[in-house]
Amino acid sequence: MSDTLAQNLRLRLDLSYDGTEFHGWAAQPGLRTVEGTLTEALATVLRVPVTLTVAGRTDAGVHARGQVAHMDVPRGALAAAAGRSQDDPTRVLVRRVQGLLARDAGGPRGSADIVLHSAREVSPDFEARFSAVSREYTYRIAVGHFDPLRRRDVLWLAGPLDLNAMREAAASLLGEHDFLSYCKPRPGATTVRELLALDVAEAGELVTIHAVADAFCHSMVRTLVGSLLRVGEGQRDAAWPLRRLHEASRDGEVVVAPPHPLTLEKVNYPEPSQWAARAAASRAIRTLLED
């Protein structure tokens, strides 16, 4: 193999997906997943094995508008995939992969439930998971009025919500805490997180809950939402979510909201000069963390 073909480059991938028909991000034998579908399409075009590292591993049914992943690929494989095209090889890669994704979804090019927006070369310092400084999620709720066209990404509730009580409860959870009461813990993984924002707002006919943290452990956003909804529906007082946080245990009081109204909106990164330092710091804190 020539030196050119053997030389790897790192690509940052920006993508969106409708999580309805997927069994989550992570590849699982015999199941349709985002990682499995995207990896297969990339490997088909590049004709080399592909391994993806993702910023946030979403659960089954959860959507993403601003997911980020990275992969390392031989420079020669990328050039070969572009063939005789005079266009940038990364743009050719995106077009060819998108065609395969549409075929996988069983429709024309514009109907794929995964959209690869871009692939661009970045320095090896960039790590989609550990270089990130925060992730942003939005949970969407319809109160009273049900629009069947939004059934895939909105939770419908018949009764009213006390938004002021929900906001009071949300504000009490901000900061760095052990969120064990709001996570499904994994062996060896820390449940300490810094919750940067938890905003309850009205957006037209919807109520949205916008959550931002340095990282989220498994089911954390949906459990936070479930607790806020209990407050909003009058089943618990506004101080209850904080009491649950201080108990630092998972019990029968845990309420995990349904997955389909949740969307990963954005992953935030520092300036390129800070990628390596941020990755090193994140890895030191969360070596075994599941996002």
LOTORDO-207694 format. One line per 4 residues: number of its first residue (from 1); their letters; for each residue x, y, z of N, C-alpha, C, O. Coordinates in steps of 0.1 Angstrom, whole numbers, m for minus. Last residue first. Layout:
REM residues N
NUM) A) X,Y,Z,X,Y,Z,X,Y,Z,X,Y,Z ~ ...
This chain:
REM residues 291
291) DELL) m227,90,271,m235,102,269,m249,99,266,m257,108,264 ~ m211,73,296,m220,71,285,m228,84,283,m235,88,292 ~ m177,74,308,m191,80,307,m198,76,294,m193,75,283 ~ m153,66,315,m162,56,311,m176,61,309,m186,54,310
287) TRIA) m140,91,319,m133,80,311,m143,70,306,m142,65,295 ~ m145,118,327,m155,108,323,m150,97,314,m155,95,304 ~ m122,132,334,m134,133,343,m143,121,340,m149,115,349 ~ m105,128,313,m100,126,327,m111,125,336,m111,117,346
283) RSAA) m120,136,291,m116,122,293,m112,119,307,m115,108,312 ~ m120,164,295,m133,156,295,m130,141,298,m137,134,306 ~ m93,170,292,m100,173,304,m113,165,306,m116,159,316 ~ m89,162,265,m81,156,276,m88,158,290,m88,149,298
279) ARAA) m107,178,252,m108,164,251,m101,157,262,m106,148,269 ~ m96,204,257,m109,200,262,m111,185,262,m117,180,271 ~ m71,202,244,m72,204,259,m85,200,264,m86,194,275 ~ m79,198,217,m71,188,224,m72,189,239,m74,179,246
275) WQSP) m94,222,212,m100,209,210,m92,199,219,m99,191,226 ~ m84,248,211,m88,242,225,m93,228,224,m96,222,234 ~ m81,256,186,m69,255,194,m72,249,207,m62,245,214 ~ m108,257,177,m100,246,173,m87,245,181,m82,234,184
271) EPYN) m130,268,204,m121,271,192,m112,259,189,m108,252,199 ~ m154,242,215,m145,254,217,m138,257,204,m140,251,194 ~ m187,233,206,m173,230,207,m165,243,209,m170,254,205 ~ m220,218,211,m211,230,211,m196,226,213,m193,218,222
267) VKEL) m246,205,193,m234,201,201,m224,213,200,m221,217,188 ~ m281,206,192,m268,211,189,m258,206,198,m260,203,210 ~ m305,190,196,m305,202,188,m291,206,183,m289,210,172 ~ m320,161,199,m307,167,201,m305,178,191,m305,176,179
263) TLPH) m353,159,210,m344,162,199,m331,167,204,m331,177,212 ~ m382,142,220,m369,147,224,m360,148,212,m359,139,203 ~ m406,129,217,m406,144,216,m393,150,219,m391,162,219 ~ m400,101,220,m402,107,206,m403,122,206,m401,128,195
259) PPAV) m397,90,246,m386,94,238,m389,103,226,m381,112,223 ~ m416,99,276,m415,92,263,m404,98,254,m401,110,255 ~ m399,103,307,m409,108,297,m406,100,284,m395,95,282 ~ m398,85,336,m390,88,324,m400,91,313,m409,83,309
255) VVEG) m398,90,369,m407,90,358,m399,94,345,m394,105,345 ~ m392,76,401,m386,80,388,m397,79,377,m403,69,375 ~ m402,64,423,m406,78,420,m401,83,407,m406,93,402 ~ m390,40,428,m403,40,421,m408,54,417,m418,55,410
251) DRSA) m356,51,423,m366,43,430,m379,44,422,m379,48,410 ~ m323,59,426,m334,56,416,m344,47,423,m340,36,428 ~ m307,85,444,m310,71,443,m322,70,433,m330,79,431 ~ m303,111,457,m292,104,449,m295,89,448,m286,81,451
247) EHLR) m316,130,471,m317,116,476,m307,107,469,m303,97,474 ~ m313,153,458,m305,151,470,m306,137,475,m297,133,482 ~ m332,150,437,m318,151,434,m309,148,446,m300,140,445 ~ m356,150,452,m352,138,445,m337,138,442,m330,128,443
243) RLPW) m355,177,459,m355,167,470,m350,154,464,m342,146,469 ~ m359,188,434,m346,190,441,m345,180,453,m334,175,455 ~ m385,180,427,m374,175,419,m360,177,426,m351,169,425 ~ m401,193,449,m399,178,448,m387,174,439,m379,165,444
239) AADR) m407,219,448,m395,216,455,m391,201,454,m380,196,457 ~ m432,222,437,m420,226,429,m407,222,436,m397,222,429 ~ m450,191,443,m447,205,445,m434,209,438,m427,200,434 ~ m469,169,421,m458,171,431,m456,186,432,m459,194,423
235) QGEG) m490,170,405,m489,158,412,m478,159,423,m478,152,433 ~ m494,192,388,m499,193,401,m498,180,410,m503,180,421 ~ m483,192,363,m496,186,364,m502,186,378,m513,182,380 ~ m458,202,369,m467,210,361,m481,205,361,m491,213,360
231) VRLL) m446,180,383,m448,193,390,m459,201,382,m468,207,388 ~ m445,162,363,m453,159,375,m456,171,383,m467,173,388 ~ m428,175,345,m443,173,341,m451,169,354,m463,173,354 ~ m404,173,359,m410,186,357,m425,185,353,m433,193,357
227) SGVL) m400,146,356,m402,152,369,m408,165,368,m417,169,376 ~ m397,143,328,m408,135,335,m411,141,349,m422,142,353 ~ m374,158,324,m387,162,319,m398,156,326,m408,162,329 ~ m355,142,337,m357,156,342,m371,161,337,m379,167,344
223) TRVM) m358,120,321,m362,119,335,m364,132,341,m373,134,349 ~ m348,129,297,m362,124,298,m367,123,312,m379,124,315 ~ m322,135,304,m331,145,299,m345,141,301,m353,149,306 ~ m311,109,312,m312,121,321,m322,131,316,m330,136,325
219) SHCF) m307,86,298,m321,89,302,m322,101,310,m333,104,316 ~ m273,85,307,m284,78,301,m297,81,307,m299,80,319 ~ m261,119,311,m260,105,313,m273,98,307,m282,105,304 ~ m248,146,291,m260,140,298,m258,125,299,m253,118,290
215) ADAV) m226,173,295,m229,160,290,m241,155,297,m244,159,308 ~ m230,200,302,m217,196,296,m218,182,289,m212,180,279 ~ m263,209,290,m253,204,300,m240,201,294,m239,200,281 ~ m295,221,286,m281,222,282,m273,217,293,m274,221,305
211) AHIT) m329,218,275,m319,214,284,m305,215,278,m302,210,267 ~ m360,231,272,m347,232,266,m336,229,277,m335,236,287 ~ m392,223,266,m382,222,277,m368,221,271,m365,211,264 ~ m421,240,254,m408,234,252,m399,234,265,m400,243,273
207) VLEG) m453,237,244,m445,240,255,m432,233,253,m432,221,250 ~ m471,251,215,m463,241,222,m456,247,235,m454,259,236 ~ m482,270,200,m491,261,207,m484,250,215,m490,241,221 ~ m455,292,206,m468,290,199,m477,281,206,m481,284,218
203) AEAV) m439,281,231,m435,283,217,m447,281,208,m450,270,203 ~ m431,288,263,m442,286,254,m437,290,240,m431,301,238 ~ m406,270,283,m411,281,275,m423,277,267,m425,266,264 ~ m381,263,306,m395,259,302,m401,272,295,m402,282,301
199) DLAL) m348,253,306,m357,264,304,m371,258,299,m372,250,290 ~ m320,248,320,m332,240,319,m344,249,318,m350,253,329 ~ m285,248,317,m298,255,314,m309,244,314,m307,233,310 ~ m264,233,327,m262,247,324,m275,255,322,m276,267,325
195) LERV) m255,209,349,m267,214,341,m266,229,339,m268,236,349 ~ m229,189,350,m232,203,352,m243,207,343,m242,208,330 ~ m228,157,367,m230,166,355,m232,180,359,m235,183,370 ~ m221,125,378,m219,140,381,m220,147,367,m212,144,358
191) TTAG) m220,99,374,m233,105,372,m233,120,376,m243,127,377 ~ m195,79,359,m199,89,368,m213,95,364,m216,95,353 ~ m193,44,356,m196,57,350,m200,67,360,m208,63,369 ~ m191,18,365,m179,25,363,m181,39,358,m171,47,356
187) PRPK) m221,7,350,m209,3,358,m197,12,355,m193,13,343 ~ m244,34,347,m237,23,341,m225,20,350,m219,29,356 ~ m277,46,358,m262,45,359,m257,33,352,m263,22,351 ~ m299,65,344,m297,51,345,m282,48,346,m275,48,336
183) CYSL) m306,95,363,m299,88,353,m301,73,355,m305,68,366 ~ m316,110,384,m321,113,371,m314,105,360,m316,109,348 ~ m302,103,407,m316,101,407,m323,104,393,m335,100,391 ~ m276,111,399,m279,97,400,m294,94,400,m299,85,393
179) FDHE) m263,135,395,m277,133,390,m281,119,390,m288,114,381 ~ m245,155,415,m246,141,412,m261,138,408,m270,138,416 ~ m240,187,399,m246,178,409,m243,164,405,m240,161,394 ~ m237,220,391,m230,207,391,m235,199,402,m234,203,414
175) GLLS) m267,238,378,m254,236,385,m248,222,384,m254,214,377 ~ m302,236,385,m290,240,377,m278,239,386,m278,239,398 ~ m325,230,399,m316,218,395,m303,223,388,m295,214,385 ~ m341,252,402,m334,246,414,m324,235,411,m316,231,420
171) AAAE) m352,256,378,m341,265,382,m334,259,394,m322,261,396 ~ m373,237,377,m361,236,368,m349,244,373,m338,240,373 ~ m391,248,396,m384,235,399,m372,233,390,m362,228,395 ~ m398,271,383,m392,272,397,m384,259,400,m373,259,405
167) RMAN) m410,261,360,m398,269,359,m390,270,373,m378,270,373 ~ m432,247,371,m421,240,364,m408,248,363,m398,242,364 ~ m446,269,381,m441,259,390,m430,251,384,m420,247,390 ~ m452,281,357,m444,288,367,m438,279,377,m426,280,381
163) LDLP) m468,263,343,m455,266,338,m446,273,348,m434,271,349 ~ m488,239,349,m484,251,357,m470,254,353,m460,249,359 ~ m508,228,322,m495,227,329,m493,240,337,m495,251,331 ~ m540,212,315,m531,224,315,m518,220,324,m518,211,331
159) GALW) m545,180,298,m548,190,308,m537,202,307,m527,201,300 ~ m536,163,277,m550,168,277,m552,180,286,m558,190,282 ~ m507,163,258,m513,162,272,m526,169,271,m528,179,265 ~ m484,148,236,m497,154,237,m503,152,252,m503,141,256
155) LVDR) m452,154,225,m460,147,235,m473,155,237,m473,167,239 ~ m439,152,192,m445,160,202,m453,151,212,m459,142,208 ~ m430,138,170,m420,146,178,m426,155,188,m419,164,193 ~ m450,124,157,m437,118,158,m427,126,167,m417,120,172
151) RRLP) m472,140,155,m473,129,164,m459,123,166,m457,116,176 ~ m478,162,140,m466,163,149,m465,151,158,m458,152,168 ~ m500,157,126,m488,159,118,m476,160,127,m465,158,121 ~ m521,159,145,m516,146,141,m503,146,133,m496,136,132
147) DFHG) m521,180,171,m519,180,157,m513,167,152,m501,164,156 ~ m541,188,197,m533,178,192,m533,179,177,m543,179,170 ~ m544,210,224,m545,209,210,m536,198,204,m524,199,206 ~ m536,203,252,m549,205,247,m551,203,232,m560,195,229
143) VAIR) m503,209,246,m513,209,257,m526,212,251,m529,224,247 ~ m474,193,235,m487,200,231,m497,198,242,m500,187,246 ~ m439,196,238,m452,192,244,m464,200,239,m463,212,238 ~ m406,187,233,m418,194,228,m431,188,233,m432,176,232
139) YTYE) m373,193,243,m385,184,245,m397,192,242,m399,202,248 ~ m341,196,231,m354,202,233,m364,191,234,m364,182,226 ~ m306,199,241,m318,191,238,m330,199,240,m331,208,248 ~ m272,203,236,m285,210,238,m296,201,233,m295,196,222
135) RSVA) m240,200,252,m250,194,243,m264,201,247,m266,204,258 ~ m207,213,254,m220,211,259,m229,205,248,m225,205,236 ~ m181,209,245,m183,216,258,m197,215,263,m199,217,275 ~ m164,182,229,m176,190,231,m176,197,245,m172,191,255
131) SFRA) m143,165,228,m140,179,226,m152,188,228,m150,200,229 ~ m154,139,232,m147,146,243,m143,160,241,m141,167,250 ~ m169,135,207,m174,132,220,m167,141,230,m174,149,237 ~ m153,142,185,m167,146,185,m173,145,199,m181,153,203
127) EFDP) m123,157,186,m130,145,190,m144,148,192,m148,156,201 ~ m95,171,171,m110,171,172,m115,157,176,m112,148,169 ~ m69,166,165,m72,171,179,m87,170,181,m92,170,193 ~ m65,161,139,m67,149,147,m70,153,162,m74,145,170
123) SVER) m85,186,122,m73,182,128,m75,169,136,m86,168,141 ~ m108,178,96,m104,185,108,m91,180,113,m87,169,108 ~ m127,179,66,m115,175,73,m112,184,85,m113,197,84 ~ m163,173,67,m151,182,64,m139,177,72,m140,172,83
119) ASHL) m194,168,55,m182,160,59,m170,169,57,m168,173,45 ~ m229,174,61,m215,178,56,m205,168,62,m207,162,72 ~ m254,162,64,m253,176,59,m239,179,54,m238,186,43 ~ m270,134,60,m256,138,62,m254,152,56,m254,153,44
115) VIDA) m300,125,74,m294,134,64,m280,137,69,m278,143,79 ~ m322,98,76,m309,103,81,m304,113,70,m305,109,58 ~ m344,92,63,m346,96,77,m333,99,84,m333,102,96 ~ m349,104,29,m341,96,39,m344,101,53,m346,113,55
111) SGRP) m360,118,8,m369,112,18,m362,104,29,m369,97,37 ~ m346,128,m14,m350,137,m3,m359,131,8,m363,138,17 ~ m343,105,m31,m332,111,m23,m336,120,m12,m330,120,m1 ~ m372,83,m25,m363,91,m33,m353,98,m24,m353,98,m12
107) GGAD) m371,53,m3,m377,64,m10,m367,72,m19,m356,68,m20 ~ m361,35,16,m371,31,7,m378,42,m1,m389,40,m5 ~ m340,40,32,m353,44,38,m364,40,28,m376,42,32 ~ m319,32,15,m322,24,27,m336,27,33,m342,18,38
103) RALL) m320,53,m3,m324,39,m7,m327,30,5,m336,22,4 ~ m311,73,13,m324,74,8,m329,60,3,m341,57,5 ~ m285,64,17,m294,65,29,m308,66,24,m317,61,31 ~ m274,65,m8,m276,52,m2,m285,53,10,m293,44,12
99) GQVR) m274,93,m12,m282,85,m21,m284,71,m15,m295,66,m16 ~ m256,101,8,m270,105,9,m279,97,0,m291,93,3 ~ m232,91,m2,m238,85,10,m253,88,11,m261,80,15 ~ m229,108,m24,m231,94,m26,m237,87,m14,m245,78,m15
95) RVLV) m228,134,m11,m238,131,m21,m240,116,m23,m252,111,m23 ~ m205,130,6,m218,133,11,m229,130,2,m239,124,5 ~ m185,126,m14,m188,116,m3,m202,118,2,m210,109,3 ~ m184,150,m26,m188,138,m34,m192,127,m24,m202,120,m26
91) RTPD) m175,165,m5,m188,168,m10,m193,157,m19,m205,153,m19 ~ m149,155,m3,m158,153,9,m173,156,4,m182,150,9 ~ m137,161,m27,m140,147,m24,m150,146,m12,m158,136,m12 ~ m149,188,m46,m142,184,m34,m146,170,m30,m158,167,m30
87) DQSR) m151,179,m81,m157,185,m69,m148,181,m57,m140,171,m58 ~ m145,166,m103,m136,177,m100,m141,184,m87,m134,194,m83 ~ m146,130,m104,m153,143,m101,m142,153,m98,m132,151,m91 ~ m136,105,m108,m131,116,m117,m138,129,m114,m135,139,m122
83) GAAA) m137,95,m74,m136,91,m88,m130,103,m97,m120,109,m93 ~ m142,96,m48,m146,108,m56,m145,105,m71,m151,112,m79 ~ m131,74,m38,m145,75,m37,m150,86,m46,m162,85,m51 ~ m104,80,m39,m109,70,m48,m124,71,m49,m130,68,m60
79) ALAG) m102,99,m18,m99,103,m32,m105,93,m42,m111,97,m52 ~ m107,82,3,m116,93,1,m114,98,m14,m124,101,m21 ~ m85,65,1,m99,60,0,m109,71,m3,m118,69,m11 ~ m64,82,6,m65,76,m7,m79,70,m9,m84,71,m21
75) RPVD) m67,87,33,m68,98,24,m71,93,9,m79,98,2 ~ m85,66,54,m73,68,45,m76,78,35,m86,78,28 ~ m102,81,81,m103,73,69,m90,76,61,m85,87,61 ~ m119,84,111,m106,85,105,m107,76,92,m111,64,93
71) MHAV) m147,104,121,m141,91,117,m128,94,111,m125,105,106 ~ m172,118,143,m160,119,135,m156,105,132,m159,95,138 ~ m204,136,145,m196,124,147,m182,127,140,m181,136,132 ~ m232,153,158,m219,154,153,m211,141,155,m212,135,166
67) QGRA) m266,165,153,m256,155,158,m243,157,151,m242,161,139 ~ m288,183,152,m274,188,152,m265,178,157,m256,181,166 ~ m312,170,154,m311,180,144,m296,185,142,m293,189,131 ~ m325,139,162,m313,148,162,m314,157,151,m316,154,139
63) HVGA) m347,120,183,m343,126,171,m331,134,173,m326,137,184 ~ m355,88,198,m350,102,199,m345,107,186,m338,100,179 ~ m360,61,193,m371,71,191,m367,85,193,m375,94,189 ~ m335,50,215,m345,46,205,m356,57,205,m362,60,215
59) DTRG) m312,76,224,m319,64,226,m329,61,215,m331,70,206 ~ m280,88,212,m294,90,214,m301,76,216,m297,66,210 ~ m250,96,221,m257,84,217,m271,85,221,m275,82,233 ~ m233,124,210,m243,120,219,m250,107,214,m256,108,203
55) AVTL) m210,124,192,m211,133,204,m221,129,214,m218,130,226 ~ m193,94,182,m204,104,181,m205,112,194,m200,108,204 ~ m172,78,159,m173,83,173,m183,95,173,m182,104,165 ~ m172,50,137,m177,64,141,m176,66,156,m179,57,164
51) TVPV) m153,33,114,m157,34,128,m161,49,132,m153,58,129 ~ m153,14,85,m156,27,91,m159,25,106,m168,17,109 ~ m133,m3,61,m141,m3,73,m142,11,79,m132,18,78 ~ m138,9,27,m129,5,38,m138,4,50,m148,10,51
47) RLVT) m153,20,6,m147,7,4,m136,4,15,m126,m3,11 ~ m167,43,6,m153,44,8,m145,31,5,m133,31,3 ~ m194,33,2,m188,44,m7,m173,44,m6,m166,45,m16 ~ m196,15,23,m199,11,9,m193,21,m1,m187,16,m11
43) ALAE) m191,30,46,m181,19,42,m184,14,28,m174,11,21 ~ m213,46,46,m200,52,45,m190,41,40,m182,44,31 ~ m234,27,50,m234,36,38,m220,42,35,m215,42,24 ~ m227,16,75,m228,8,63,m227,16,50,m220,12,40
39) TLTG) m229,39,91,m216,32,89,m216,23,77,m206,23,69 ~ m256,44,90,m247,54,85,m233,47,82,m227,50,72 ~ m267,21,102,m271,25,88,m261,34,82,m257,32,71 ~ m254,20,127,m253,9,118,m256,13,104,m249,9,95
35) EVTR) m263,45,138,m249,42,136,m247,31,126,m238,32,117 ~ m291,41,139,m285,52,131,m270,49,128,m266,51,117 ~ m303,8,133,m298,19,142,m292,29,133,m289,27,122 ~ m322,m20,132,m319,m8,124,m315,3,134,m324,7,142
31) LGPQ) m308,m51,143,m317,m40,145,m312,m28,136,m300,m26,134 ~ m288,m71,140,m302,m74,137,m312,m63,138,m324,m65,135 ~ m268,m58,166,m270,m69,156,m285,m71,153,m292,m73,162 ~ m265,m24,168,m270,m36,174,m273,m46,164,m280,m43,154
27) AAWG) m250,8,172,m252,m4,164,m255,m16,172,m249,m18,183 ~ m266,35,188,m256,25,188,m260,13,180,m271,8,180 ~ m290,52,186,m278,54,178,m270,42,176,m266,38,165 ~ m323,35,183,m312,43,189,m301,45,180,m301,41,169
23) HFET) m336,20,164,m334,15,177,m323,22,184,m314,16,189 ~ m357,40,143,m344,35,147,m344,30,161,m351,35,170 ~ m379,54,134,m377,40,130,m364,33,134,m361,23,129 ~ m376,79,147,m388,71,149,m385,56,146,m389,47,153
19) GDYS) m356,99,145,m353,86,152,m365,76,153,m363,66,160 ~ m345,115,119,m358,112,125,m356,99,132,m355,89,125 ~ m314,133,120,m322,121,117,m335,122,125,m336,128,136 ~ m284,150,107,m297,150,114,m305,137,111,m302,130,102
15) LDLR) m249,158,110,m261,150,105,m273,153,113,m272,157,125 ~ m216,162,102,m227,168,108,m240,162,102,m241,161,89 ~ m184,148,108,m197,146,101,m208,154,109,m209,152,121 ~ m150,154,102,m162,157,111,m174,156,102,m175,161,91
11) LRLN) m124,132,96,m135,139,90,m145,142,101,m149,132,109 ~ m89,129,94,m101,129,103,m112,137,96,m109,149,92 ~ m69,107,74,m73,120,78,m86,119,86,m93,109,85 ~ m40,86,71,m54,88,75,m56,103,76,m48,111,79
7) QALT) m21,71,46,m22,82,54,m37,85,58,m45,87,49 ~ m21,50,27,m21,47,42,m23,58,51,m26,57,63 ~ m21,63,3,m33,55,7,m33,52,21,m44,52,28 ~ 5,74,4,m7,82,3,m19,76,7,m27,81,14
3) DSM) 22,52,6,21,61,17,9,70,16,3,73,27 ~ 6,22,m8,14,34,m9,12,43,4,3,41,11 ~ 9,m12,0,0,0,0,9,12,0,19,13,7
